[in-house]
Amino acid sequence: MLVEISHLNDGQINDLFQMYQVEWWTRGRKHDDVQEMLKHSDEIVAFCDSETEQLVAFARVLTDYVYRGPR
């Protein structure tokens, strides 16, 4: 079963870092940079396995406070 979370623990941050290493557009990011990115993200939405707490999905919300998507 998946559980929605809004804050990542240390293990889940490492899971996210590992996810980034297998995608061409995020490969090569540094662990410290991922932690810094999370500190400055306006909002995150993530899902983890309810038993293992392993991160399985992640998204973050960015805003420039000027443009927004249609309602």
PDB file of N, H, CA, C and O in Angstrom:
ATOM      1  N   MET A   1       0.832  -1.171   0.000  1.00  0.00           N
ATOM      2  CA  MET A   1       0.000   0.000   0.000  1.00  0.00           C
ATOM      3  C   MET A   1       0.887   1.247   0.000  1.00  0.00           C
ATOM      4  O   MET A   1       1.918   1.288   0.670  1.00  0.00           O
ATOM      5  N   LEU A   2       0.473   2.253  -0.755  1.00  0.00           N
ATOM      6  H   LEU A   2      -0.365   2.220  -1.299  1.00  0.00           H
ATOM      7  CA  LEU A   2       1.216   3.509  -0.809  1.00  0.00           C
ATOM      8  C   LEU A   2       0.608   4.526   0.144  1.00  0.00           C
ATOM      9  O   LEU A   2      -0.603   4.561   0.362  1.00  0.00           O
ATOM     10  N   VAL A   3       1.483   5.352   0.704  1.00  0.00           N
ATOM     11  H   VAL A   3       2.466   5.324   0.527  1.00  0.00           H
ATOM     12  CA  VAL A   3       1.074   6.407   1.617  1.00  0.00           C
ATOM     13  C   VAL A   3       1.617   7.726   1.087  1.00  0.00           C
ATOM     14  O   VAL A   3       2.785   7.817   0.709  1.00  0.00           O
ATOM     15  N   GLU A   4       0.762   8.752   1.061  1.00  0.00           N
ATOM     16  H   GLU A   4      -0.186   8.678   1.369  1.00  0.00           H
ATOM     17  CA  GLU A   4       1.213  10.085   0.642  1.00  0.00           C
ATOM     18  C   GLU A   4       1.937  10.750   1.805  1.00  0.00           C
ATOM     19  O   GLU A   4       1.489  10.690   2.950  1.00  0.00           O
ATOM     20  N   ILE A   5       3.068  11.386   1.492  1.00  0.00           N
ATOM     21  H   ILE A   5       3.431  11.434   0.562  1.00  0.00           H
ATOM     22  CA  ILE A   5       3.839  12.101   2.509  1.00  0.00           C
ATOM     23  C   ILE A   5       4.197  13.493   1.991  1.00  0.00           C
ATOM     24  O   ILE A   5       4.258  13.713   0.782  1.00  0.00           O
ATOM     25  N   SER A   6       4.428  14.413   2.895  1.00  0.00           N
ATOM     26  H   SER A   6       4.378  14.234   3.878  1.00  0.00           H
ATOM     27  CA  SER A   6       4.793  15.779   2.488  1.00  0.00           C
ATOM     28  C   SER A   6       6.167  16.187   3.013  1.00  0.00           C
ATOM     29  O   SER A   6       6.586  17.333   2.844  1.00  0.00           O
ATOM     30  N   HIS A   7       6.859  15.258   3.644  1.00  0.00           N
ATOM     31  H   HIS A   7       6.518  14.328   3.782  1.00  0.00           H
ATOM     32  CA  HIS A   7       8.199  15.519   4.160  1.00  0.00           C
ATOM     33  C   HIS A   7       8.997  14.234   4.017  1.00  0.00           C
ATOM     34  O   HIS A   7       8.490  13.158   4.337  1.00  0.00           O
ATOM     35  N   LEU A   8      10.223  14.322   3.547  1.00  0.00           N
ATOM     36  H   LEU A   8      10.635  15.196   3.287  1.00  0.00           H
ATOM     37  CA  LEU A   8      11.058  13.141   3.361  1.00  0.00           C
ATOM     38  C   LEU A   8      12.006  12.948   4.536  1.00  0.00           C
ATOM     39  O   LEU A   8      12.629  13.899   5.007  1.00  0.00           O
ATOM     40  N   ASN A   9      12.108  11.714   5.002  1.00  0.00           N
ATOM     41  H   ASN A   9      11.602  10.941   4.619  1.00  0.00           H
ATOM     42  CA  ASN A   9      13.114  11.419   6.023  1.00  0.00           C
ATOM     43  C   ASN A   9      14.451  11.173   5.314  1.00  0.00           C
ATOM     44  O   ASN A   9      14.515  11.191   4.085  1.00  0.00           O
ATOM     45  N   ASP A  10      15.506  10.946   6.083  1.00  0.00           N
ATOM     46  H   ASP A  10      15.453  10.931   7.082  1.00  0.00           H
ATOM     47  CA  ASP A  10      16.837  10.782   5.493  1.00  0.00           C
ATOM     48  C   ASP A  10      16.894   9.626   4.495  1.00  0.00           C
ATOM     49  O   ASP A  10      17.509   9.750   3.436  1.00  0.00           O
ATOM     50  N   GLY A  11      16.258   8.511   4.827  1.00  0.00           N
ATOM     51  H   GLY A  11      15.758   8.411   5.687  1.00  0.00           H
ATOM     52  CA  GLY A  11      16.245   7.375   3.915  1.00  0.00           C
ATOM     53  C   GLY A  11      15.532   7.689   2.611  1.00  0.00           C
ATOM     54  O   GLY A  11      15.964   7.257   1.542  1.00  0.00           O
ATOM     55  N   GLN A  12      14.447   8.435   2.695  1.00  0.00           N
ATOM     56  H   GLN A  12      14.096   8.786   3.563  1.00  0.00           H
ATOM     57  CA  GLN A  12      13.690   8.807   1.498  1.00  0.00           C
ATOM     58  C   GLN A  12      14.442   9.835   0.657  1.00  0.00           C
ATOM     59  O   GLN A  12      14.323   9.835  -0.568  1.00  0.00           O
ATOM     60  N   ILE A  13      15.203  10.698   1.292  1.00  0.00           N
ATOM     61  H   ILE A  13      15.299  10.698   2.287  1.00  0.00           H
ATOM     62  CA  ILE A  13      16.051  11.624   0.532  1.00  0.00           C
ATOM     63  C   ILE A  13      17.085  10.826  -0.251  1.00  0.00           C
ATOM     64  O   ILE A  13      17.374  11.144  -1.404  1.00  0.00           O
ATOM     65  N   ASN A  14      17.637   9.799   0.367  1.00  0.00           N
ATOM     66  H   ASN A  14      17.402   9.541   1.304  1.00  0.00           H
ATOM     67  CA  ASN A  14      18.580   8.940  -0.340  1.00  0.00           C
ATOM     68  C   ASN A  14      17.885   8.192  -1.479  1.00  0.00           C
ATOM     69  O   ASN A  14      18.459   8.032  -2.556  1.00  0.00           O
ATOM     70  N   ASP A  15      16.644   7.729  -1.242  1.00  0.00           N
ATOM     71  H   ASP A  15      16.178   7.858  -0.367  1.00  0.00           H
ATOM     72  CA  ASP A  15      15.863   7.084  -2.316  1.00  0.00           C
ATOM     73  C   ASP A  15      15.688   8.041  -3.487  1.00  0.00           C
ATOM     74  O   ASP A  15      15.842   7.647  -4.643  1.00  0.00           O
ATOM     75  N   LEU A  16      15.367   9.297  -3.192  1.00  0.00           N
ATOM     76  H   LEU A  16      15.242   9.618  -2.253  1.00  0.00           H
ATOM     77  CA  LEU A  16      15.181  10.298  -4.246  1.00  0.00           C
ATOM     78  C   LEU A  16      16.483  10.517  -5.006  1.00  0.00           C
ATOM     79  O   LEU A  16      16.486  10.582  -6.236  1.00  0.00           O
ATOM     80  N   PHE A  17      17.582  10.629  -4.280  1.00  0.00           N
ATOM     81  H   PHE A  17      17.579  10.576  -3.281  1.00  0.00           H
ATOM     82  CA  PHE A  17      18.884  10.787  -4.915  1.00  0.00           C
ATOM     83  C   PHE A  17      19.157   9.618  -5.861  1.00  0.00           C
ATOM     84  O   PHE A  17      19.634   9.825  -6.978  1.00  0.00           O
ATOM     85  N   GLN A  18      18.864   8.408  -5.429  1.00  0.00           N
ATOM     86  H   GLN A  18      18.477   8.240  -4.523  1.00  0.00           H
ATOM     87  CA  GLN A  18      19.070   7.231  -6.281  1.00  0.00           C
ATOM     88  C   GLN A  18      18.156   7.265  -7.506  1.00  0.00           C
ATOM     89  O   GLN A  18      18.578   6.888  -8.599  1.00  0.00           O
ATOM     90  N   MET A  19      16.921   7.708  -7.338  1.00  0.00           N
ATOM     91  H   MET A  19      16.578   8.014  -6.450  1.00  0.00           H
ATOM     92  CA  MET A  19      16.005   7.849  -8.486  1.00  0.00           C
ATOM     93  C   MET A  19      16.587   8.825  -9.504  1.00  0.00           C
ATOM     94  O   MET A  19      16.528   8.588 -10.711  1.00  0.00           O
ATOM     95  N   TYR A  20      17.142   9.912  -9.012  1.00  0.00           N
ATOM     96  H   TYR A  20      17.190  10.105  -8.032  1.00  0.00           H
ATOM     97  CA  TYR A  20      17.709  10.925  -9.905  1.00  0.00           C
ATOM     98  C   TYR A  20      18.890  10.368 -10.709  1.00  0.00           C
ATOM     99  O   TYR A  20      19.130  10.812 -11.832  1.00  0.00           O
ATOM    100  N   GLN A  21      19.614   9.420 -10.160  1.00  0.00           N
ATOM    101  H   GLN A  21      19.419   9.059  -9.248  1.00  0.00           H
ATOM    102  CA  GLN A  21      20.804   8.908 -10.839  1.00  0.00           C
ATOM    103  C   GLN A  21      20.488   8.023 -12.043  1.00  0.00           C
ATOM    104  O   GLN A  21      21.379   7.744 -12.845  1.00  0.00           O
ATOM    105  N   VAL A  22      19.257   7.581 -12.184  1.00  0.00           N
ATOM    106  H   VAL A  22      18.534   7.807 -11.532  1.00  0.00           H
ATOM    107  CA  VAL A  22      18.916   6.702 -13.312  1.00  0.00           C
ATOM    108  C   VAL A  22      18.188   7.428 -14.447  1.00  0.00           C
ATOM    109  O   VAL A  22      17.877   6.814 -15.468  1.00  0.00           O
ATOM    110  N   GLU A  23      17.917   8.707 -14.285  1.00  0.00           N
ATOM    111  H   GLU A  23      18.169   9.205 -13.456  1.00  0.00           H
ATOM    112  CA  GLU A  23      17.255   9.489 -15.339  1.00  0.00           C
ATOM    113  C   GLU A  23      18.266  10.409 -16.002  1.00  0.00           C
ATOM    114  O   GLU A  23      19.087  11.019 -15.316  1.00  0.00           O
ATOM    115  N   TRP A  24      18.221  10.520 -17.329  1.00  0.00           N
ATOM    116  H   TRP A  24      17.554  10.025 -17.886  1.00  0.00           H
ATOM    117  CA  TRP A  24      19.216  11.308 -18.063  1.00  0.00           C
ATOM    118  C   TRP A  24      19.208  12.778 -17.666  1.00  0.00           C
ATOM    119  O   TRP A  24      20.258  13.421 -17.667  1.00  0.00           O
ATOM    120  N   TRP A  25      18.047  13.317 -17.329  1.00  0.00           N
ATOM    121  H   TRP A  25      17.194  12.795 -17.328  1.00  0.00           H
ATOM    122  CA  TRP A  25      17.960  14.756 -17.056  1.00  0.00           C
ATOM    123  C   TRP A  25      18.309  15.114 -15.611  1.00  0.00           C
ATOM    124  O   TRP A  25      18.416  16.295 -15.281  1.00  0.00           O
ATOM    125  N   THR A  26      18.489  14.110 -14.743  1.00  0.00           N
ATOM    126  H   THR A  26      18.402  13.150 -15.011  1.00  0.00           H
ATOM    127  CA  THR A  26      18.875  14.382 -13.356  1.00  0.00           C
ATOM    128  C   THR A  26      20.127  13.632 -12.932  1.00  0.00           C
ATOM    129  O   THR A  26      20.619  13.813 -11.818  1.00  0.00           O
ATOM    130  N   ARG A  27      20.635  12.800 -13.811  1.00  0.00           N
ATOM    131  H   ARG A  27      20.236  12.654 -14.716  1.00  0.00           H
ATOM    132  CA  ARG A  27      21.844  12.020 -13.494  1.00  0.00           C
ATOM    133  C   ARG A  27      22.990  12.979 -13.190  1.00  0.00           C
ATOM    134  O   ARG A  27      23.161  13.993 -13.866  1.00  0.00           O
ATOM    135  N   GLY A  28      23.759  12.652 -12.182  1.00  0.00           N
ATOM    136  H   GLY A  28      23.620  11.829 -11.632  1.00  0.00           H
ATOM    137  CA  GLY A  28      24.913  13.478 -11.850  1.00  0.00           C
ATOM    138  C   GLY A  28      24.648  14.521 -10.779  1.00  0.00           C
ATOM    139  O   GLY A  28      25.570  15.202 -10.331  1.00  0.00           O
ATOM    140  N   ARG A  29      23.389  14.652 -10.364  1.00  0.00           N
ATOM    141  H   ARG A  29      22.639  14.098 -10.728  1.00  0.00           H
ATOM    142  CA  ARG A  29      23.129  15.584  -9.261  1.00  0.00           C
ATOM    143  C   ARG A  29      23.822  15.077  -8.012  1.00  0.00           C
ATOM    144  O   ARG A  29      23.958  13.872  -7.802  1.00  0.00           O
ATOM    145  N   LYS A  30      24.252  16.008  -7.194  1.00  0.00           N
ATOM    146  H   LYS A  30      24.141  16.987  -7.364  1.00  0.00           H
ATOM    147  CA  LYS A  30      24.948  15.681  -5.954  1.00  0.00           C
ATOM    148  C   LYS A  30      23.940  15.551  -4.809  1.00  0.00           C
ATOM    149  O   LYS A  30      22.914  16.230  -4.792  1.00  0.00           O
ATOM    150  N   HIS A  31      24.246  14.672  -3.858  1.00  0.00           N
ATOM    151  H   HIS A  31      25.080  14.120  -3.871  1.00  0.00           H
ATOM    152  CA  HIS A  31      23.352  14.448  -2.723  1.00  0.00           C
ATOM    153  C   HIS A  31      23.089  15.745  -1.962  1.00  0.00           C
ATOM    154  O   HIS A  31      21.947  16.027  -1.601  1.00  0.00           O
ATOM    155  N   ASP A  32      24.127  16.529  -1.717  1.00  0.00           N
ATOM    156  H   ASP A  32      25.055  16.299  -2.010  1.00  0.00           H
ATOM    157  CA  ASP A  32      23.966  17.805  -1.007  1.00  0.00           C
ATOM    158  C   ASP A  32      23.061  18.754  -1.779  1.00  0.00           C
ATOM    159  O   ASP A  32      22.279  19.489  -1.175  1.00  0.00           O
ATOM    160  N   ASP A  33      23.156  18.750  -3.110  1.00  0.00           N
ATOM    161  H   ASP A  33      23.791  18.153  -3.601  1.00  0.00           H
ATOM    162  CA  ASP A  33      22.308  19.615  -3.930  1.00  0.00           C
ATOM    163  C   ASP A  33      20.845  19.194  -3.844  1.00  0.00           C
ATOM    164  O   ASP A  33      19.954  20.043  -3.852  1.00  0.00           O
ATOM    165  N   VAL A  34      20.594  17.899  -3.762  1.00  0.00           N
ATOM    166  H   VAL A  34      21.318  17.209  -3.755  1.00  0.00           H
ATOM    167  CA  VAL A  34      19.217  17.406  -3.622  1.00  0.00           C
ATOM    168  C   VAL A  34      18.646  17.871  -2.283  1.00  0.00           C
ATOM    169  O   VAL A  34      17.496  18.307  -2.218  1.00  0.00           O
ATOM    170  N   GLN A  35      19.430  17.780  -1.229  1.00  0.00           N
ATOM    171  H   GLN A  35      20.364  17.425  -1.282  1.00  0.00           H
ATOM    172  CA  GLN A  35      18.972  18.264   0.077  1.00  0.00           C
ATOM    173  C   GLN A  35      18.685  19.762   0.040  1.00  0.00           C
ATOM    174  O   GLN A  35      17.694  20.220   0.608  1.00  0.00           O
ATOM    175  N   GLU A  36      19.540  20.515  -0.619  1.00  0.00           N
ATOM    176  H   GLU A  36      20.345  20.143  -1.080  1.00  0.00           H
ATOM    177  CA  GLU A  36      19.330  21.961  -0.732  1.00  0.00           C
ATOM    178  C   GLU A  36      18.072  22.261  -1.541  1.00  0.00           C
ATOM    179  O   GLU A  36      17.310  23.160  -1.185  1.00  0.00           O
ATOM    180  N   MET A  37      17.845  21.520  -2.628  1.00  0.00           N
ATOM    181  H   MET A  37      18.465  20.790  -2.918  1.00  0.00           H
ATOM    182  CA  MET A  37      16.646  21.685  -3.440  1.00  0.00           C
ATOM    183  C   MET A  37      15.396  21.468  -2.583  1.00  0.00           C
ATOM    184  O   MET A  37      14.436  22.233  -2.666  1.00  0.00           O
ATOM    185  N   LEU A  38      15.421  20.425  -1.767  1.00  0.00           N
ATOM    186  H   LEU A  38      16.202  19.803  -1.699  1.00  0.00           H
ATOM    187  CA  LEU A  38      14.261  20.134  -0.925  1.00  0.00           C
ATOM    188  C   LEU A  38      13.991  21.246   0.077  1.00  0.00           C
ATOM    189  O   LEU A  38      12.833  21.557   0.358  1.00  0.00           O
ATOM    190  N   LYS A  39      15.040  21.848   0.618  1.00  0.00           N
ATOM    191  H   LYS A  39      15.980  21.596   0.390  1.00  0.00           H
ATOM    192  CA  LYS A  39      14.871  22.950   1.573  1.00  0.00           C
ATOM    193  C   LYS A  39      14.154  24.131   0.939  1.00  0.00           C
ATOM    194  O   LYS A  39      13.437  24.863   1.621  1.00  0.00           O
ATOM    195  N   HIS A  40      14.346  24.322  -0.372  1.00  0.00           N
ATOM    196  H   HIS A  40      14.928  23.728  -0.926  1.00  0.00           H
ATOM    197  CA  HIS A  40      13.792  25.498  -1.035  1.00  0.00           C
ATOM    198  C   HIS A  40      12.568  25.199  -1.893  1.00  0.00           C
ATOM    199  O   HIS A  40      12.082  26.079  -2.603  1.00  0.00           O
ATOM    200  N   SER A  41      12.070  23.977  -1.839  1.00  0.00           N
ATOM    201  H   SER A  41      12.465  23.262  -1.262  1.00  0.00           H
ATOM    202  CA  SER A  41      10.853  23.641  -2.590  1.00  0.00           C
ATOM    203  C   SER A  41       9.637  24.167  -1.841  1.00  0.00           C
ATOM    204  O   SER A  41       9.526  24.002  -0.626  1.00  0.00           O
ATOM    205  N   ASP A  42       8.725  24.802  -2.574  1.00  0.00           N
ATOM    206  H   ASP A  42       8.815  24.936  -3.561  1.00  0.00           H
ATOM    207  CA  ASP A  42       7.525  25.353  -1.950  1.00  0.00           C
ATOM    208  C   ASP A  42       6.636  24.259  -1.380  1.00  0.00           C
ATOM    209  O   ASP A  42       6.068  24.407  -0.298  1.00  0.00           O
ATOM    210  N   GLU A  43       6.523  23.181  -2.105  1.00  0.00           N
ATOM    211  H   GLU A  43       6.985  23.061  -2.984  1.00  0.00           H
ATOM    212  CA  GLU A  43       5.637  22.086  -1.704  1.00  0.00           C
ATOM    213  C   GLU A  43       6.135  20.812  -2.358  1.00  0.00           C
ATOM    214  O   GLU A  43       6.574  20.832  -3.508  1.00  0.00           O
ATOM    215  N   ILE A  44       6.073  19.715  -1.643  1.00  0.00           N
ATOM    216  H   ILE A  44       5.716  19.698  -0.708  1.00  0.00           H
ATOM    217  CA  ILE A  44       6.385  18.426  -2.260  1.00  0.00           C
ATOM    218  C   ILE A  44       5.208  17.487  -2.052  1.00  0.00           C
ATOM    219  O   ILE A  44       4.465  17.596  -1.076  1.00  0.00           O
ATOM    220  N   VAL A  45       5.059  16.574  -2.980  1.00  0.00           N
ATOM    221  H   VAL A  45       5.662  16.486  -3.773  1.00  0.00           H
ATOM    222  CA  VAL A  45       4.095  15.481  -2.856  1.00  0.00           C
ATOM    223  C   VAL A  45       4.874  14.221  -3.168  1.00  0.00           C
ATOM    224  O   VAL A  45       5.532  14.125  -4.204  1.00  0.00           O
ATOM    225  N   ALA A  46       4.796  13.262  -2.273  1.00  0.00           N
ATOM    226  H   ALA A  46       4.261  13.340  -1.432  1.00  0.00           H
ATOM    227  CA  ALA A  46       5.550  12.030  -2.465  1.00  0.00           C
ATOM    228  C   ALA A  46       4.720  10.859  -1.966  1.00  0.00           C
ATOM    229  O   ALA A  46       3.810  11.010  -1.150  1.00  0.00           O
ATOM    230  N   PHE A  47       5.063   9.694  -2.483  1.00  0.00           N
ATOM    231  H   PHE A  47       5.802   9.572  -3.146  1.00  0.00           H
ATOM    232  CA  PHE A  47       4.417   8.466  -2.027  1.00  0.00           C
ATOM    233  C   PHE A  47       5.502   7.475  -1.638  1.00  0.00           C
ATOM    234  O   PHE A  47       6.536   7.364  -2.295  1.00  0.00           O
ATOM    235  N   CYS A  48       5.236   6.758  -0.549  1.00  0.00           N
ATOM    236  H   CYS A  48       4.395   6.849  -0.015  1.00  0.00           H
ATOM    237  CA  CYS A  48       6.165   5.727  -0.110  1.00  0.00           C
ATOM    238  C   CYS A  48       5.395   4.460   0.202  1.00  0.00           C
ATOM    239  O   CYS A  48       4.183   4.484   0.415  1.00  0.00           O
ATOM    240  N   ASP A  49       6.117   3.357   0.224  1.00  0.00           N
ATOM    241  H   ASP A  49       7.102   3.337   0.051  1.00  0.00           H
ATOM    242  CA  ASP A  49       5.551   2.080   0.627  1.00  0.00           C
ATOM    243  C   ASP A  49       5.239   2.160   2.118  1.00  0.00           C
ATOM    244  O   ASP A  49       6.094   2.563   2.907  1.00  0.00           O
ATOM    245  N   SER A  50       4.034   1.785   2.508  1.00  0.00           N
ATOM    246  H   SER A  50       3.340   1.458   1.867  1.00  0.00           H
ATOM    247  CA  SER A  50       3.622   1.928   3.908  1.00  0.00           C
ATOM    248  C   SER A  50       4.402   1.024   4.856  1.00  0.00           C
ATOM    249  O   SER A  50       4.538   1.343   6.038  1.00  0.00           O
ATOM    250  N   GLU A  51       4.909  -0.082   4.364  1.00  0.00           N
ATOM    251  H   GLU A  51       4.799  -0.341   3.404  1.00  0.00           H
ATOM    252  CA  GLU A  51       5.651  -0.997   5.233  1.00  0.00           C
ATOM    253  C   GLU A  51       7.137  -0.664   5.306  1.00  0.00           C
ATOM    254  O   GLU A  51       7.719  -0.657   6.391  1.00  0.00           O
ATOM    255  N   THR A  52       7.747  -0.393   4.169  1.00  0.00           N
ATOM    256  H   THR A  52       7.274  -0.399   3.288  1.00  0.00           H
ATOM    257  CA  THR A  52       9.199  -0.166   4.137  1.00  0.00           C
ATOM    258  C   THR A  52       9.572   1.306   4.214  1.00  0.00           C
ATOM    259  O   THR A  52      10.724   1.634   4.497  1.00  0.00           O
ATOM    260  N   GLU A  53       8.616   2.201   3.965  1.00  0.00           N
ATOM    261  H   GLU A  53       7.680   1.934   3.735  1.00  0.00           H
ATOM    262  CA  GLU A  53       8.830   3.649   3.888  1.00  0.00           C
ATOM    263  C   GLU A  53       9.724   4.043   2.719  1.00  0.00           C
ATOM    264  O   GLU A  53      10.206   5.174   2.663  1.00  0.00           O
ATOM    265  N   GLN A  54       9.954   3.112   1.775  1.00  0.00           N
ATOM    266  H   GLN A  54       9.562   2.193   1.820  1.00  0.00           H
ATOM    267  CA  GLN A  54      10.766   3.429   0.603  1.00  0.00           C
ATOM    268  C   GLN A  54       9.987   4.378  -0.311  1.00  0.00           C
ATOM    269  O   GLN A  54       8.809   4.164  -0.594  1.00  0.00           O
ATOM    270  N   LEU A  55      10.659   5.409  -0.756  1.00  0.00           N
ATOM    271  H   LEU A  55      11.617   5.583  -0.527  1.00  0.00           H
ATOM    272  CA  LEU A  55      10.061   6.388  -1.656  1.00  0.00           C
ATOM    273  C   LEU A  55       9.827   5.755  -3.022  1.00  0.00           C
ATOM    274  O   LEU A  55      10.724   5.122  -3.580  1.00  0.00           O
ATOM    275  N   VAL A  56       8.617   5.928  -3.562  1.00  0.00           N
ATOM    276  H   VAL A  56       7.889   6.442  -3.108  1.00  0.00           H
ATOM    277  CA  VAL A  56       8.309   5.356  -4.875  1.00  0.00           C
ATOM    278  C   VAL A  56       7.874   6.407  -5.886  1.00  0.00           C
ATOM    279  O   VAL A  56       7.877   6.140  -7.088  1.00  0.00           O
ATOM    280  N   ALA A  57       7.498   7.601  -5.423  1.00  0.00           N
ATOM    281  H   ALA A  57       7.495   7.818  -4.447  1.00  0.00           H
ATOM    282  CA  ALA A  57       7.096   8.674  -6.336  1.00  0.00           C
ATOM    283  C   ALA A  57       7.345  10.011  -5.661  1.00  0.00           C
ATOM    284  O   ALA A  57       7.220  10.145  -4.444  1.00  0.00           O
ATOM    285  N   PHE A  58       7.703  11.002  -6.478  1.00  0.00           N
ATOM    286  H   PHE A  58       7.806  10.893  -7.467  1.00  0.00           H
ATOM    287  CA  PHE A  58       8.045  12.317  -5.937  1.00  0.00           C
ATOM    288  C   PHE A  58       7.723  13.402  -6.949  1.00  0.00           C
ATOM    289  O   PHE A  58       7.972  13.244  -8.145  1.00  0.00           O
ATOM    290  N   ALA A  59       7.167  14.503  -6.463  1.00  0.00           N
ATOM    291  H   ALA A  59       6.964  14.631  -5.493  1.00  0.00           H
ATOM    292  CA  ALA A  59       6.954  15.701  -7.284  1.00  0.00           C
ATOM    293  C   ALA A  59       7.119  16.910  -6.375  1.00  0.00           C
ATOM    294  O   ALA A  59       6.875  16.845  -5.170  1.00  0.00           O
ATOM    295  N   ARG A  60       7.534  17.999  -6.972  1.00  0.00           N
ATOM    296  H   ARG A  60       7.733  18.053  -7.951  1.00  0.00           H
ATOM    297  CA  ARG A  60       7.629  19.233  -6.190  1.00  0.00           C
ATOM    298  C   ARG A  60       6.965  20.364  -6.952  1.00  0.00           C
ATOM    299  O   ARG A  60       6.890  20.350  -8.180  1.00  0.00           O
ATOM    300  N   VAL A  61       6.488  21.337  -6.201  1.00  0.00           N
ATOM    301  H   VAL A  61       6.550  21.348  -5.203  1.00  0.00           H
ATOM    302  CA  VAL A  61       5.793  22.481  -6.774  1.00  0.00           C
ATOM    303  C   VAL A  61       6.719  23.678  -6.716  1.00  0.00           C
ATOM    304  O   VAL A  61       7.263  24.017  -5.665  1.00  0.00           O
ATOM    305  N   LEU A  62       6.884  24.299  -7.845  1.00  0.00           N
ATOM    306  H   LEU A  62       6.442  24.023  -8.699  1.00  0.00           H
ATOM    307  CA  LEU A  62       7.683  25.524  -7.929  1.00  0.00           C
ATOM    308  C   LEU A  62       6.760  26.666  -8.317  1.00  0.00           C
ATOM    309  O   LEU A  62       5.775  26.464  -9.027  1.00  0.00           O
ATOM    310  N   THR A  63       7.072  27.838  -7.862  1.00  0.00           N
ATOM    311  H   THR A  63       7.872  28.002  -7.285  1.00  0.00           H
ATOM    312  CA  THR A  63       6.285  28.989  -8.284  1.00  0.00           C
ATOM    313  C   THR A  63       7.165  30.218  -8.357  1.00  0.00           C
ATOM    314  O   THR A  63       8.114  30.386  -7.590  1.00  0.00           O
ATOM    315  N   ASP A  64       6.819  31.069  -9.305  1.00  0.00           N
ATOM    316  H   ASP A  64       6.048  30.932  -9.928  1.00  0.00           H
ATOM    317  CA  ASP A  64       7.481  32.365  -9.378  1.00  0.00           C
ATOM    318  C   ASP A  64       6.548  33.458  -8.871  1.00  0.00           C
ATOM    319  O   ASP A  64       6.894  34.639  -8.907  1.00  0.00           O
ATOM    320  N   TYR A  65       5.362  33.066  -8.397  1.00  0.00           N
ATOM    321  H   TYR A  65       5.081  32.107  -8.368  1.00  0.00           H
ATOM    322  CA  TYR A  65       4.341  33.967  -7.873  1.00  0.00           C
ATOM    323  C   TYR A  65       3.810  34.934  -8.922  1.00  0.00           C
ATOM    324  O   TYR A  65       3.199  35.943  -8.568  1.00  0.00           O
ATOM    325  N   VAL A  66       4.028  34.650 -10.211  1.00  0.00           N
ATOM    326  H   VAL A  66       4.524  33.831 -10.498  1.00  0.00           H
ATOM    327  CA  VAL A  66       3.520  35.493 -11.286  1.00  0.00           C
ATOM    328  C   VAL A  66       2.567  34.696 -12.164  1.00  0.00           C
ATOM    329  O   VAL A  66       1.417  35.091 -12.356  1.00  0.00           O
ATOM    330  N   TYR A  67       3.041  33.580 -12.693  1.00  0.00           N
ATOM    331  H   TYR A  67       3.975  33.260 -12.536  1.00  0.00           H
ATOM    332  CA  TYR A  67       2.242  32.766 -13.590  1.00  0.00           C
ATOM    333  C   TYR A  67       1.667  31.573 -12.856  1.00  0.00           C
ATOM    334  O   TYR A  67       2.274  31.055 -11.920  1.00  0.00           O
ATOM    335  N   ARG A  68       0.517  31.150 -13.277  1.00  0.00           N
ATOM    336  H   ARG A  68       0.023  31.572 -14.038  1.00  0.00           H
ATOM    337  CA  ARG A  68      -0.068  29.944 -12.703  1.00  0.00           C
ATOM    338  C   ARG A  68      -0.852  29.215 -13.767  1.00  0.00           C
ATOM    339  O   ARG A  68      -1.273  29.804 -14.763  1.00  0.00           O
ATOM    340  N   GLY A  69      -1.042  27.953 -13.553  1.00  0.00           N
ATOM    341  H   GLY A  69      -0.700  27.474 -12.744  1.00  0.00           H
ATOM    342  CA  GLY A  69      -1.778  27.129 -14.509  1.00  0.00           C
ATOM    343  C   GLY A  69      -3.265  27.458 -14.491  1.00  0.00           C
ATOM    344  O   GLY A  69      -3.748  28.112 -13.567  1.00  0.00           O
ATOM    345  N   PRO A  70      -3.993  27.004 -15.513  1.00  0.00           N
ATOM    346  CA  PRO A  70      -5.431  27.248 -15.559  1.00  0.00           C
ATOM    347  C   PRO A  70      -6.147  26.527 -14.426  1.00  0.00           C
ATOM    348  O   PRO A  70      -5.703  25.487 -13.940  1.00  0.00           O
ATOM    349  N   ARG A  71      -7.247  27.101 -14.030  1.00  0.00           N
ATOM    350  H   ARG A  71      -7.608  27.946 -14.425  1.00  0.00           H
ATOM    351  CA  ARG A  71      -8.045  26.504 -12.947  1.00  0.00           C
ATOM    352  C   ARG A  71      -9.147  25.675 -13.519  1.00  0.00           C
ATOM    353  O   ARG A  71      -9.930  25.089 -12.772  1.00  0.00           O
TER     354      ARG A  71
END
